[in-house]
Amino acid sequence: MPWQNRLAPAPATGLDGFHALPHPQAVVTLLTCCGCLRWAERLADHRPYPDPESLLAAGDEASYDLTSAEQVEALAQEAPAPLPPARPGPGTLAAHTALRAAHAAYELRFRHAFVICLDGYRPDELMDQTLHAIRTRLAHEPDEERSVAAEELRRLARARLARLAAGCP
């Protein structure tokens, strides 16, 4: 049974709310940040964290320690990267069509969803950045792409942990 069906994540308000969660609930909440059970258990086991930066550092360390099998586990829990919002203007439909085709090609080649962390980009840059990244990464050899996907998973987990620690959805 996938982890999502075990328990629903409880709304935690900030770092204090996260620390107050019972261990199983903390694990389920952390699984929304990274879909690897060992990663989530490791972070839950080391609570409390003195500050958000400590939680983020622990998440980074746990992410760097993912085995290949754990990376596959985490990638299997990731939904495909959402299509960036459509910009009004010519070429939008063509860009979305190209992006959907690139996603399908990526999943066929690497057997997992394309993951990318787009923090720091303006909304009007998301489409171009996503399309450029997926096209570039389609040319990677599987070992190279595994490394890139691991780094993107780490960045996504870090961003999600930061939102969790701040009490944001």
C-alpha positions as CSV (number, residue, x, y, z in Angstrom):
1,M,0.0,0.0,0.0
2,P,1.5,3.4,-0.9
3,W,2.4,5.6,2.0
4,Q,-0.2,8.2,1.0
5,N,-3.0,5.8,2.0
6,R,-1.8,5.1,5.5
7,L,-2.4,8.5,7.1
8,A,-3.4,11.9,5.9
9,P,-0.8,14.5,6.7
10,A,-1.9,16.7,9.6
11,P,-1.8,20.4,9.2
12,A,1.3,21.5,11.2
13,T,1.8,25.1,11.9
14,G,5.4,25.9,11.6
15,L,8.3,24.1,13.2
16,D,6.6,23.9,16.7
17,G,3.5,22.3,15.2
18,F,5.8,19.8,13.3
19,H,7.6,19.0,16.5
20,A,4.3,18.4,18.3
21,L,3.1,15.8,15.8
22,P,3.1,12.2,16.9
23,H,6.0,10.3,15.2
24,P,3.8,8.4,12.6
25,Q,2.0,11.7,11.7
26,A,5.4,13.5,11.4
27,V,6.6,10.7,9.0
28,V,3.5,11.0,6.8
29,T,3.9,14.8,6.8
30,L,7.6,14.5,5.8
31,L,6.7,12.1,3.0
32,T,4.9,15.0,1.3
33,C,8.3,16.6,1.1
34,C,10.2,13.5,-0.2
35,G,8.6,10.2,-0.9
36,C,11.3,8.0,0.6
37,L,10.3,6.4,3.9
38,R,13.8,6.1,5.4
39,W,14.3,9.9,4.6
40,A,11.1,10.8,6.4
41,E,11.8,8.5,9.4
42,R,15.3,9.9,9.7
43,L,14.1,13.5,9.9
44,A,11.2,12.6,12.2
45,D,13.6,10.6,14.5
46,H,15.9,13.6,15.0
47,R,13.2,16.1,16.2
48,P,13.2,18.6,17.7
49,Y,15.2,20.9,15.5
50,P,16.4,24.1,17.1
51,D,15.5,26.2,14.0
52,P,14.3,25.9,10.4
53,E,17.9,26.0,9.1
54,S,18.7,22.9,11.1
55,L,15.7,21.0,9.7
56,L,16.8,22.1,6.2
57,A,20.3,20.9,6.8
58,A,19.1,17.6,8.1
59,G,16.9,17.2,5.0
60,D,19.8,18.0,2.7
61,E,22.0,15.5,4.5
62,A,19.3,12.8,4.3
63,S,18.8,13.6,0.6
64,Y,22.5,13.2,-0.1
65,D,22.4,9.8,1.6
66,L,19.6,8.3,-0.6
67,T,20.5,5.0,-2.1
68,S,19.6,4.3,-5.7
69,A,16.6,2.2,-4.6
70,E,15.5,5.1,-2.2
71,Q,15.8,7.6,-5.1
72,V,13.6,5.3,-7.2
73,E,11.1,5.1,-4.3
74,A,11.1,8.9,-3.9
75,L,10.7,9.5,-7.7
76,A,7.8,7.0,-7.8
77,Q,5.9,9.2,-5.4
78,E,6.5,12.4,-7.4
79,A,3.7,13.6,-9.6
80,P,4.8,14.8,-13.0
81,A,6.0,18.4,-12.9
82,P,2.9,20.6,-13.6
83,L,2.7,22.5,-16.8
84,P,3.6,26.1,-16.1
85,P,0.7,28.5,-16.4
86,A,-0.1,29.5,-20.0
87,R,1.1,33.0,-21.0
88,P,-1.3,34.8,-23.3
89,G,0.1,35.2,-26.7
90,P,1.1,33.3,-29.8
91,G,2.9,30.1,-29.3
92,T,1.4,29.2,-26.0
93,L,-0.5,26.2,-27.2
94,A,2.5,25.0,-29.2
95,A,4.7,25.4,-26.1
96,H,2.3,23.4,-24.0
97,T,2.1,20.7,-26.6
98,A,5.9,20.5,-26.9
99,L,6.2,20.3,-23.1
100,R,3.6,17.5,-22.9
101,A,5.5,15.6,-25.6
102,A,8.8,16.2,-23.8
103,H,7.4,14.9,-20.5
104,A,6.1,11.7,-22.3
105,A,9.5,11.2,-23.9
106,Y,11.3,11.7,-20.6
107,E,9.1,9.2,-18.8
108,L,9.6,6.7,-21.5
109,R,13.3,7.1,-21.5
110,F,14.0,7.3,-17.7
111,R,10.9,5.5,-16.4
112,H,10.0,8.1,-13.8
113,A,8.4,11.6,-13.7
114,F,10.5,14.6,-14.7
115,V,11.2,16.5,-11.5
116,I,12.5,20.1,-11.4
117,C,12.6,22.8,-8.8
118,L,11.8,26.1,-10.3
119,D,12.1,28.2,-7.1
120,G,13.6,31.6,-7.9
121,Y,12.2,31.9,-11.4
122,R,9.5,34.5,-12.3
123,P,6.2,33.1,-13.5
124,D,6.9,34.3,-17.1
125,E,10.1,32.2,-17.1
126,L,8.7,28.9,-16.0
127,M,7.6,27.5,-19.3
128,D,10.9,28.3,-21.0
129,Q,13.0,27.0,-18.1
130,T,11.0,23.8,-17.9
131,L,11.1,23.1,-21.6
132,H,14.9,23.9,-21.8
133,A,15.6,21.7,-18.8
134,I,13.6,18.7,-20.0
135,R,15.1,18.9,-23.5
136,T,18.6,19.1,-22.0
137,R,18.0,16.3,-19.6
138,L,16.6,14.0,-22.3
139,A,20.1,14.0,-23.8
140,H,21.6,12.7,-20.6
141,E,22.8,9.2,-20.1
142,P,20.8,7.3,-17.4
143,D,23.6,7.6,-14.8
144,E,24.0,11.3,-15.4
145,E,20.2,11.9,-15.3
146,R,20.0,9.9,-12.0
147,S,22.4,12.4,-10.5
148,V,20.5,15.4,-11.8
149,A,17.2,14.0,-10.7
150,A,18.6,13.3,-7.2
151,E,19.7,17.0,-7.0
152,E,16.3,18.2,-8.1
153,L,14.6,15.9,-5.6
154,R,16.9,17.4,-2.9
155,R,16.0,20.9,-4.0
156,L,12.2,20.1,-4.0
157,A,12.4,18.5,-0.6
158,R,14.3,21.5,0.8
159,A,11.7,23.9,-0.6
160,R,8.8,21.8,0.8
161,L,10.6,21.5,4.2
162,A,11.0,25.3,4.2
163,R,7.3,25.8,3.6
164,L,6.5,23.2,6.3
165,A,8.8,24.9,8.9
166,A,7.2,28.3,8.0
167,G,3.7,26.9,8.4
168,C,2.8,27.5,4.8
169,P,1.0,24.9,2.6
